[in-house]
Amino acid sequence: MGMLSLPGFLSCGKKKVRRRGEAARRHPGIWALWWDPLSQVCAVLPGIRWTDSPGGFAHPFKLLSCAKDFNLTHEKDSESSDSDENSERGNWSSKGDYLLSMVGYAVGLGNVWRFPYLTYQNGGGAFLIPYTLMLALAGLPLFFLECSLGQFGSLGPVSIWRILPLFQGVGITMVIISAFVTIYYNVIIAYALYYLFASFQKVLPWSDCFSWADEFCSKTQIVNDCNTTLNGEIIHANYSYVMSNNLTCINGTINYKPVQFPSEQYWNKVALQRSSGLDDTGRIVWYLALCLLLSWIIVGAALFKGIKSSGKVVYFTALFPYVILLILLVRGATLEGALDGIEYYIGRQSNITKLMEAEVWKDAATQIFYSLSVAWGGLVALSSYNRFHNNCYSDAIIVCVTNCVTSVFAGFAIFSILGHMAFVSKRPVSEVVDSGFELAFVAYPEALSKLPVSPLWSFLFFFMLLLLGLDSQFASIETLTTTIQDISPRVMRKLRLPITVGLCTVLFFLGLICVTQAGIYWVNLIDHFCAGWGILISAVLEIVGIVYIYGGNRFIEDIEMMIGKKSFFFWLWWRICWFFVTPVLLMAILVWSLITFSDPTYGSVLYPTWGTAVGWCMIIFCVIWIPIVAVIKIVKAEGNLIQRIVSCCRPAANWGPYLEIHRGERYSHIVDPKKEKEHEIPTVSAFVYKQK
């Protein structure tokens, strides 16, 4: 018979047991077992105490026969594997799965279509100073806090608030906002899919003014009128008159017609079939609806086994965008005018005096906050599948630094090609630079259409947008499914496929309003309200609740249970940020956002009053759960009002590490309502002994 060095009983037979000697030293009440490959019998060795002796055990053992593959939990399903530490919820198959999923979640479309423009607008290279400071003071501390929180409790963004029941509504708000965002975010992915398919043509359909264009479409600027000299006198005349009389315009007096590039008209007239406003819904644009359906099919297929399947998909979707960015950068750097674009981005055009403007610091803090995807619930959900002793500290630093470096790197690829576009069209770079939809679907496609083999570069660019969007969408949907799974992990885990399919189906139908002719107005409306200060409210309450009510030092002790004891100086920086700097910065951004809040517009199109009212209703629906849940918790508590509030500000009786083996003495008191159920094994004829 061969002795397995298994200080802890999780399963018997050929399955691997994850309990290690170090953990067993902390938990003397352990199990050991034998496996006899000939008789196919395993032996349970209760009452064995671990020692530092060479054999590891100090007491004799007792043999009990048991069935092969005996397990204290129910049979594993397709989502869990033998190596999972948490057989009930499952774990990431490898560290790489988790890190790439986190990178994919953090690195999204904003890194490509917002950060480069903000850098150019706020002083070029000088903008990196406040950007880096805001990363260290606000972004990284909140990112580390959420990763640690999810990993410690192994719960989703709603159930994790066992830590502070009064604030459980914050988790609900995060999930609802994530649901709203997934609706329109997949519509943007559908746009990228449409342009991706449109790139499979010898001549890009937006490269010239074709049959769909009107009289305002032009690839070059058209002179409308100017001053000229006629018979020794300066006159103001239409350009047609100037040309018909062989006259010459005086420099600096030329006025141009308000023309639109082919790419702009293609975006509005062909891709979107955009109506006049939110009042004019129009019909569903069928090809965008099909692209939306395809994008949801891709998301559902990647998540049908949860993290076990999405963790493998991200090896491609998270890494390949970097390959494409590198290709676009190399191609752009070889073009005429590329240097001018890069200088506008981060070179000689940098303006250090911009740092004196408060708007620059606000933009830096806001960009860091949103680009890291904190307070959306996704970081908690993804981290909840980590092993308990995973080093979440190093993970947080790696992901945050990767996200910021990606933003800077993407800016070079974007501005090098925009610089070439400005050179070809003989306009300053400032006139061709834009952000958001206008950059992704107007300015950059226009620039790519001027390159040799333009369909290839167009395909690569929109394929990159597709992958960047899908990564973030995977994590957002995983946030929703994790929340549902936490209701009853054992039951819901077996229903993972129907839950995922059902969720994607519902969200697809909800998103159909965004692929009507007024769809872009709905996308902009949801983004304007739901992805704005609602998230800031959640972030402020999250850090205040954990640091000031639950206790920052107490939370640090929880983290040390996972990553090991650290020195006072190690935690000094995090204490400064968590207790003071980060909450103050978040409050400043929130107040600034509320003060500067304005009614939504799309370009020059104003929204009707009812549209703005719908936006307010959406955000109220998201945040109203914070006070509602707080009131419900207080009503259900016992005692007078003060006692009820105090009890709701204490962790729930079942708060702590998910698995008993990780609880130690600090959480040995945890009430585990599933404990008796977990130990019921009706299909196995065996006796189970446990040291008292």
C-alpha positions in Angstrom: 0.0 0.0 0.0 1.3 3.5 -0.8 1.0 6.3 1.6 -0.4 9.6 0.1 1.0 12.7 1.7 -2.4 14.1 2.2 -2.8 16.1 5.4 -6.5 16.7 4.9 -9.4 14.7 3.7 -11.1 16.0 0.5 -11.5 12.9 -1.5 -10.2 9.4 -1.7 -9.0 7.3 -4.6 -7.1 8.6 -7.6 -8.2 12.2 -7.1 -5.7 14.8 -6.1 -6.2 16.4 -2.7 -5.2 20.0 -2.4 -4.6 20.3 1.3 -0.9 20.9 1.9 1.3 20.3 4.9 1.6 24.0 5.7 -2.1 24.4 5.9 -2.4 21.2 8.0 0.0 22.6 10.6 -2.5 25.4 11.1 -5.4 22.9 11.4 -4.5 20.0 13.7 -7.9 18.4 13.3 -7.1 16.7 10.0 -7.6 13.5 8.0 -5.1 11.2 6.3 -5.8 8.4 4.0 -4.3 5.3 2.3 -4.9 4.0 -1.1 -4.5 0.4 -2.0 -4.4 0.1 -5.8 -4.9 -3.7 -5.7 -7.9 -4.0 -3.5 -9.3 -0.6 -4.7 -9.9 0.3 -1.1 -9.1 3.6 0.5 -8.5 4.0 4.2 -9.7 7.0 6.2 -7.3 7.9 9.0 -9.1 10.2 11.4 -7.6 11.7 14.5 -4.1 12.0 12.9 -2.3 15.1 14.2 0.4 16.6 11.9 3.8 17.1 13.4 7.2 18.1 12.1 8.5 14.6 12.5 9.9 12.9 9.3 6.7 10.8 8.9 4.5 13.8 9.5 2.0 11.9 11.8 2.4 11.3 15.5 -0.5 8.9 16.2 -1.5 5.5 15.0 -4.3 5.4 12.5 -7.5 3.4 12.0 -8.5 1.8 8.8 -12.0 2.0 7.4 -13.1 0.7 4.0 -14.7 3.0 1.7 -15.8 3.2 -1.9 -13.5 4.3 -4.6 -13.7 8.0 -5.4 -15.4 8.6 -2.1 -16.1 12.4 -1.8 -17.5 14.5 0.9 -19.2 16.7 -1.7 -21.7 15.6 -4.4 -20.4 14.4 -7.6 -18.5 17.0 -9.6 -20.0 18.4 -12.6 -18.5 19.5 -15.9 -17.4 22.9 -14.5 -15.3 21.6 -11.6 -12.2 19.6 -12.0 -10.1 17.3 -9.7 -7.7 20.2 -9.1 -10.3 22.7 -8.0 -9.7 23.9 -4.5 -13.4 25.0 -4.3 -15.3 22.1 -5.8 -18.6 23.8 -5.2 -17.9 27.0 -7.1 -14.9 26.0 -9.2 -11.5 27.7 -9.6 -9.5 29.1 -12.5 -7.7 26.3 -14.3 -4.5 28.3 -14.1 -3.0 31.7 -13.1 -2.8 32.7 -16.7 -6.5 32.2 -17.2 -7.2 34.7 -14.4 -4.6 37.3 -15.3 -5.6 37.4 -19.0 -9.3 37.6 -18.1 -8.6 40.5 -15.8 -6.4 42.2 -18.5 -9.1 41.7 -21.0 -11.7 43.1 -18.7 -9.7 46.2 -17.9 -8.3 46.8 -21.3 -11.2 47.8 -23.5 -12.4 50.2 -26.2 -11.7 53.2 -24.0 -7.9 52.5 -24.1 -8.0 52.9 -27.9 -10.6 55.5 -28.6 -10.6 57.7 -25.5 -7.1 57.8 -23.8 -5.1 59.0 -26.9 -7.5 61.8 -27.4 -7.5 62.9 -23.7 -3.7 62.8 -23.8 -3.6 65.1 -26.9 -6.2 67.4 -25.5 -4.6 67.7 -22.0 -1.1 68.6 -22.8 0.4 65.6 -24.6 3.2 63.9 -22.7 2.5 66.1 -19.7 -0.8 64.4 -19.2 1.1 61.2 -18.2 2.1 62.9 -14.9 -1.4 63.2 -13.5 -2.4 60.0 -15.1 0.3 58.1 -13.3 -0.4 59.8 -10.0 -4.1 59.0 -10.2 -3.2 55.4 -11.0 -1.2 55.2 -7.8 -3.6 57.1 -5.6 -7.0 56.0 -6.8 -7.0 53.3 -9.4 -4.6 50.7 -7.9 -5.8 51.0 -4.3 -9.4 50.4 -5.3 -8.5 47.7 -7.8 -6.4 45.8 -5.1 -9.3 46.2 -2.6 -11.9 44.7 -4.9 -9.6 41.8 -6.0 -8.8 41.0 -2.3 -12.4 41.2 -1.3 -13.6 38.8 -4.0 -10.8 36.3 -3.4 -11.3 36.3 0.4 -15.0 35.6 0.4 -15.1 33.6 -2.9 -18.5 35.3 -3.6 -19.9 37.5 -6.3 -20.6 41.3 -6.0 -23.9 40.9 -4.2 -23.3 38.0 -1.8 -19.9 39.4 -0.9 -21.7 42.1 1.1 -22.1 39.6 3.9 -19.1 41.7 5.0 -21.5 44.6 5.6 -25.2 43.7 5.2 -26.3 47.3 5.4 -24.5 48.0 2.1 -25.7 45.0 0.1 -27.6 47.3 -2.1 -24.3 48.6 -3.4 -23.6 45.2 -4.9 -27.1 45.1 -6.5 -26.4 48.5 -8.0 -23.2 47.3 -9.5 -24.9 44.3 -11.1 -27.8 46.3 -12.5 -25.5 48.9 -14.0 -23.3 46.1 -15.5 -26.5 44.7 -17.0 -27.4 48.0 -18.6 -23.9 48.4 -20.0 -23.7 44.9 -21.4 -26.8 45.7 -23.5 -25.2 48.6 -25.4 -21.7 47.4 -25.2 -22.6 44.4 -27.4 -24.2 46.8 -29.8 -20.8 48.5 -30.2 -19.3 45.0 -30.8 -22.0 44.6 -33.5 -20.8 47.8 -35.1 -17.3 46.4 -35.2 -18.6 43.2 -36.7 -20.4 45.1 -39.4 -17.3 47.1 -40.4 -15.3 43.9 -40.2 -17.5 42.2 -42.8 -17.6 45.4 -44.9 -13.8 45.3 -45.1 -13.9 42.1 -47.2 -14.2 44.2 -50.4 -11.5 45.2 -52.9 -12.5 48.9 -52.4 -13.6 50.0 -49.0 -17.2 51.2 -49.2 -16.4 54.4 -47.2 -13.3 55.3 -49.3 -15.3 57.5 -51.7 -18.6 59.2 -52.2 -20.7 56.5 -53.8 -24.4 56.3 -54.6 -25.5 56.7 -51.0 -23.7 60.1 -50.6 -25.3 63.5 -50.9 -24.0 66.8 -52.2 -22.1 67.6 -49.0 -19.9 64.5 -49.3 -16.3 65.2 -50.4 -12.9 63.8 -49.9 -11.3 67.3 -49.9 -12.3 70.7 -48.7 -14.5 72.7 -51.1 -14.0 76.5 -51.3 -17.2 78.4 -50.9 -16.1 82.0 -51.2 -13.1 84.3 -50.7 -11.7 87.8 -51.2 -10.1 88.5 -54.6 -8.7 91.4 -56.5 -10.6 92.7 -59.5 -9.5 95.8 -61.4 -7.4 96.9 -58.5 -10.2 96.5 -56.0 -10.6 93.8 -53.3 -14.0 92.1 -53.6 -15.7 89.2 -51.9 -17.0 86.7 -54.4 -18.2 83.1 -54.7 -15.5 80.7 -55.7 -17.3 79.8 -58.9 -17.1 83.4 -59.9 -13.4 83.6 -59.0 -12.7 80.5 -61.1 -14.8 81.6 -64.1 -12.9 84.9 -64.3 -9.4 83.3 -63.7 -9.0 85.2 -60.5 -7.0 84.2 -57.4 -8.2 84.0 -53.8 -6.3 86.1 -51.3 -4.6 84.0 -48.7 -6.4 83.9 -45.3 -9.8 84.9 -46.7 -11.0 81.5 -48.0 -14.2 80.1 -46.6 -15.0 76.4 -47.1 -18.3 74.6 -47.5 -19.5 72.4 -44.6 -18.6 69.1 -46.2 -18.5 65.6 -44.8 -15.9 62.9 -45.4 -17.2 59.7 -47.1 -16.5 57.8 -43.9 -18.7 60.1 -41.9 -21.6 59.8 -44.3 -21.2 56.1 -44.6 -21.4 55.8 -40.8 -24.6 57.8 -40.5 -26.4 57.0 -43.8 -25.3 53.3 -44.4 -24.1 51.7 -41.2 -26.6 53.3 -38.8 -29.2 54.6 -41.2 -29.4 57.2 -38.5 -32.8 59.0 -38.0 -33.2 62.6 -37.0 -33.5 62.0 -33.3 -34.7 59.8 -30.4 -38.3 60.6 -31.4 -37.9 59.0 -34.8 -37.3 55.3 -33.9 -37.7 54.0 -37.4 -37.2 50.4 -38.2 -34.7 47.8 -37.0 -31.6 47.8 -39.2 -31.6 44.2 -40.1 -27.9 43.7 -40.7 -27.0 45.3 -37.4 -29.5 43.1 -35.7 -27.8 40.0 -37.3 -24.4 41.3 -36.1 -25.8 41.8 -32.6 -27.2 38.3 -32.7 -23.8 37.0 -33.8 -22.0 38.9 -31.1 -24.3 37.4 -28.4 -23.7 33.9 -29.9 -20.0 34.4 -29.6 -20.3 35.6 -26.0 -22.6 32.7 -25.1 -20.3 30.1 -26.7 -17.3 31.5 -24.8 -19.1 31.3 -21.5 -21.1 28.1 -21.8 -18.8 26.5 -19.2 -18.1 29.7 -17.3 -14.6 30.4 -16.4 -13.4 27.0 -17.6 -14.2 28.0 -21.2 -13.7 31.7 -21.1 -10.4 31.3 -19.4 -9.1 29.5 -22.5 -10.7 31.9 -25.0 -8.9 34.9 -23.5 -5.5 33.6 -24.5 -6.5 34.7 -28.0 -8.9 37.6 -27.4 -6.6 39.3 -24.8 -3.3 38.8 -26.5 -4.0 39.1 -30.2 -5.0 42.8 -30.0 -1.4 43.6 -28.9 -0.2 41.9 -32.1 -2.5 44.0 -34.2 -1.6 47.2 -32.4 2.1 46.5 -33.1 1.4 45.8 -36.8 -0.6 49.1 -37.0 2.1 51.0 -35.2 4.9 49.7 -37.5 2.8 50.4 -40.6 1.9 53.9 -39.3 5.4 54.8 -38.4 6.5 54.3 -42.0 4.0 56.7 -43.4 4.6 60.4 -44.3 3.3 62.7 -41.6 3.3 60.0 -38.9 5.9 62.0 -36.9 3.6 65.1 -36.9 0.8 62.9 -35.4 3.0 61.5 -32.7 4.3 64.9 -31.8 0.8 66.1 -31.3 0.2 63.1 -29.1 3.1 63.0 -26.8 6.0 64.9 -28.4 7.1 68.5 -28.9 3.5 69.7 -28.7 3.3 68.7 -25.0 2.2 71.6 -22.8 3.4 71.3 -19.2 1.3 74.4 -18.2 -1.8 72.4 -18.7 -1.1 70.8 -15.3 -2.3 74.0 -13.7 -5.8 73.3 -15.0 -8.2 71.4 -12.7 -9.9 69.8 -15.7 -6.7 67.9 -16.6 -6.5 66.3 -13.2 -10.2 65.4 -13.3 -9.8 63.8 -16.8 -6.8 61.8 -15.5 -8.7 60.5 -12.5 -11.9 59.8 -14.5 -10.0 57.9 -17.2 -8.1 55.8 -14.6 -11.2 55.0 -12.7 -13.2 53.9 -15.8 -10.4 52.1 -17.7 -9.6 49.8 -14.7 -13.3 48.8 -14.5 -13.5 49.3 -10.7 -16.9 49.3 -8.9 -18.6 47.5 -11.7 -18.7 44.2 -9.8 -16.5 42.4 -12.4 -13.3 42.5 -10.5 -15.0 40.9 -7.4 -16.7 38.2 -9.6 -13.5 37.2 -11.5 -11.4 37.2 -8.3 -13.9 35.1 -6.5 -12.8 32.1 -8.5 -9.2 32.4 -7.3 -7.5 30.0 -4.9 -7.5 31.4 -1.4 -3.8 31.8 -1.1 -3.3 33.4 -4.6 -1.1 36.5 -4.5 -3.8 39.1 -5.4 -1.4 41.9 -4.5 1.0 41.2 -7.4 -2.0 40.4 -9.7 -3.4 43.9 -9.1 -0.2 45.6 -9.9 0.4 43.5 -13.0 -3.1 44.2 -14.4 -3.1 47.9 -13.6 0.3 48.6 -15.1 -0.5 46.5 -18.2 -3.7 48.5 -18.7 -1.9 51.9 -18.5 1.0 50.8 -20.7 -1.6 49.5 -23.3 -3.3 52.9 -23.3 0.0 54.7 -24.1 1.0 52.2 -26.6 -2.3 52.4 -28.4 -1.9 56.2 -28.7 1.2 55.8 -30.9 -0.6 53.4 -33.2 -3.6 55.8 -33.5 -1.8 59.1 -33.9 0.8 57.8 -36.4 -1.9 57.0 -38.9 -4.0 60.1 -38.1 -0.8 62.1 -38.7 -0.6 60.6 -42.2 -4.2 61.3 -42.8 -3.6 65.0 -41.9 -0.6 65.1 -44.3 -2.6 63.6 -47.2 -5.6 65.9 -46.7 -3.4 68.9 -46.1 -5.0 69.7 -42.8 -3.6 70.2 -39.2 -3.7 67.1 -37.0 -6.0 68.9 -34.6 -8.7 68.8 -37.3 -8.6 65.1 -37.9 -8.3 63.9 -34.3 -11.5 62.8 -32.5 -12.6 60.3 -29.8 -15.3 57.7 -29.2 -17.5 56.6 -32.1 -16.1 59.4 -34.3 -12.6 58.1 -33.9 -13.4 54.4 -34.2 -15.9 54.5 -37.1 -15.2 57.8 -38.9 -11.7 59.3 -38.5 -9.6 56.1 -38.3 -11.5 54.2 -41.1 -11.0 57.3 -43.2 -7.3 57.3 -42.5 -7.0 53.6 -43.3 -8.8 54.0 -46.6 -5.9 56.1 -47.8 -3.4 53.3 -47.3 -2.3 50.8 -49.9 -4.0 47.5 -49.4 -6.6 49.4 -47.2 -9.0 46.4 -46.8 -6.2 44.5 -44.9 -5.6 47.3 -42.4 -9.3 47.9 -42.0 -9.9 44.3 -41.2 -7.1 44.2 -38.6 -8.3 47.4 -36.9 -11.9 46.3 -36.6 -10.9 42.8 -35.6 -8.9 44.4 -32.8 -11.9 46.4 -31.7 -14.0 43.2 -31.8 -11.5 41.3 -29.5 -11.1 44.3 -27.1 -14.9 44.5 -26.8 -15.5 40.8 -26.3 -13.0 40.5 -23.4 -14.8 43.1 -21.5 -18.2 41.6 -22.4 -17.1 38.2 -21.1 -16.3 39.6 -17.7 -19.5 41.6 -17.6 -21.7 38.6 -18.3 -19.7 36.5 -15.9 -20.5 39.1 -13.3 -24.2 38.5 -13.9 -24.0 34.7 -14.0 -21.9 34.6 -10.8 -24.5 36.7 -9.0 -27.2 34.2 -10.1 -25.0 31.2 -9.2 -24.4 32.5 -5.7 -28.1 32.1 -4.9 -27.5 28.3 -4.8 -24.1 27.3 -6.0 -24.8 23.5 -6.1 -28.0 23.9 -8.1 -27.1 26.8 -10.3 -23.7 25.3 -11.3 -25.5 22.4 -13.0 -27.7 24.9 -14.8 -24.8 27.0 -16.0 -25.6 26.4 -19.7 -29.3 27.3 -19.6 -28.7 30.3 -17.4 -26.0 31.6 -19.8 -28.2 31.0 -22.9 -31.2 32.5 -21.2 -29.3 35.6 -20.0 -27.8 36.2 -23.5 -31.2 35.8 -25.1 -32.9 38.3 -22.8 -30.1 40.8 -23.3 -30.2 40.4 -27.0 -33.9 41.2 -27.2 -33.4 44.2 -24.9 -30.6 45.4 -27.2 -32.8 45.5 -30.3 -33.9 49.0 -29.5 -30.2 50.0 -30.0 -30.1 48.7 -33.6 -33.1 50.7 -34.8 -32.5 53.8 -36.8 -32.5 55.7 -33.5 -30.3 53.1 -31.9 -27.2 55.2 -31.6 -29.2 57.7 -29.5 -30.2 54.9 -27.1 -26.6 53.7 -26.9 -25.4 57.3 -26.1 -28.3 57.7 -23.6 -27.5 54.6 -21.6 -23.8 55.4 -21.6 -24.4 59.0 -20.5 -26.5 58.1 -17.4 -25.7 54.5 -16.3 -21.9 54.5 -17.0 -21.5 57.8 -15.2 -21.9 58.9 -11.6 -23.9 55.8 -10.6 -20.6 53.9 -10.6 -19.0 56.6 -8.7 -21.6 56.4 -5.9 -21.0 52.6 -5.7 -17.2 53.2 -5.5 -17.5 55.8 -2.7 -19.8 53.6 -0.6 -17.7 50.5 -1.2 -14.5 52.0 0.1 -16.1 53.9 2.9 -18.1 50.9 4.0 -15.1 48.5 4.0 -12.5 50.9 5.4 -14.5 52.9 7.9 -17.3 50.6 9.0 -16.0 47.1 8.6 -12.5 48.3 9.5 -9.5 48.9 7.3 -7.1 47.2 9.7 -9.4 44.3 10.0 -9.6 44.0 6.2 -5.8 44.1 6.1 -5.7 41.1 8.5 -8.1 39.3 6.1 -5.7 39.9 3.2 -2.8 38.7 5.3 -4.6 35.4 5.7 -4.3 35.0 2.0 -0.9 36.5 1.0 0.9 36.1 4.3 2.0 38.5 7.1 3.5 41.8 5.8 5.4 44.6 7.6 3.9 47.8 8.9 5.8 49.8 6.1 4.3 47.5 3.5 0.8 48.5 4.5 1.6 52.2 5.1 1.0 53.3 1.6 -2.3 51.3 1.3 -3.5 52.7 4.6 -2.8 56.3 3.5 -4.7 55.6 0.2 -7.6 53.6 1.6 -8.2 55.7 4.7 -7.8 59.2 3.2 -6.5 59.8 -0.4 -8.7 57.4 -2.4 -12.1 58.3 -0.7 -11.3 62.0 -1.1 -10.4 61.7 -4.8 -13.5 59.6 -5.5 -15.7 62.1 -3.7 -14.1 65.0 -5.6 -14.8 63.2 -8.9 -18.4 62.4 -7.9 -19.1 66.0 -6.9 -17.4 67.4 -10.0 -19.5 65.0 -12.1 -22.7 66.1 -10.5 -21.9 69.8 -10.8 -20.9 69.5 -14.5 -23.6 67.1 -15.4 -25.5 68.2 -18.5 -28.3 66.8 -20.6 -27.3 64.3 -23.2 -26.6 65.2 -26.8 -25.3 63.3 -29.8 -23.3 65.6 -31.9 -25.6 68.6 -32.6 -28.8 66.5 -31.9 -30.6 67.4 -28.7 -32.6 64.8 -26.8 -36.3 65.3 -26.1 -37.5 65.9 -22.6 -38.9 62.4 -22.3 -35.6 60.9 -23.4 -33.7 62.7 -20.6 -36.5 61.5 -18.2 -35.9 57.9 -19.3 -32.2 58.4 -18.6 -32.9 59.6 -15.1 -35.3 56.7 -14.5 -32.6 54.2 -15.5 -30.0 55.6 -13.1 -32.6 56.0 -10.3 -33.6 52.3 -10.9 -29.9 51.4 -10.5 -29.1 53.3 -7.3 -32.5 53.1 -5.5 -31.6 49.6 -4.3 -28.9 51.0 -1.9 -31.4 52.6 0.4 -34.1 50.0 -0.2 -31.9 47.1 0.9 -30.5 49.1 3.8 -34.1 49.7 5.1 -35.0 46.0 4.6 -32.0 44.9 6.5 -32.7 47.3 9.4 -36.4 46.2 9.5 -35.5 42.5 9.7 -32.9 43.1 12.5 -33.8 42.9 16.2 -33.7 45.5 18.9 -34.4 49.2 18.9 -33.4 51.4 15.9 -29.8 52.0 17.1 -29.2 48.3 17.8 -30.6 47.3 14.5 -28.4 49.7 12.6 -25.4 48.6 14.6 -26.1 44.9 13.9 -26.5 45.6 10.2 -23.1 47.3 10.2 -21.5 44.1 11.5 -20.5 41.2 9.3 -23.1 38.5 8.8 -22.7 35.3 10.8 -21.6 33.5 7.7 -19.0 36.0 6.6 -15.5 34.7 6.1 -13.4 32.4 3.9 -15.7 30.1 1.8 -13.9 26.9 2.7 -13.6 25.7 6.3 -9.9 24.8 5.8 -9.0 28.5 5.3 -10.9 29.9 8.2 -8.4 29.3 11.0 -9.1 30.6 14.5 -10.2 34.1 13.3 -13.2 32.7 11.6 -13.8 29.4 13.4 -17.1 30.8 14.7 -18.6 31.0 11.2 -22.2 29.8 10.9 -22.3 27.5 7.9 -26.0 26.7 7.1 -24.9 24.2 4.4 -22.6 22.3 6.7 -25.0 19.6 7.6 -26.1 19.2 4.0 -22.6 18.9 2.8 -22.0 16.0 5.1 -25.0 14.1 4.0 -23.8 11.4 1.7 -26.7 9.0 1.1 -25.2 7.1 -1.8 -22.1 6.0 0.0 -22.1 3.2 2.6 -19.4 4.3 4.9 -18.8 5.9 8.3 -17.2 9.3 8.4 -15.3 10.3 11.5 -14.1 13.8 12.4 -11.9 14.8 15.3 -13.8 16.8 17.8 
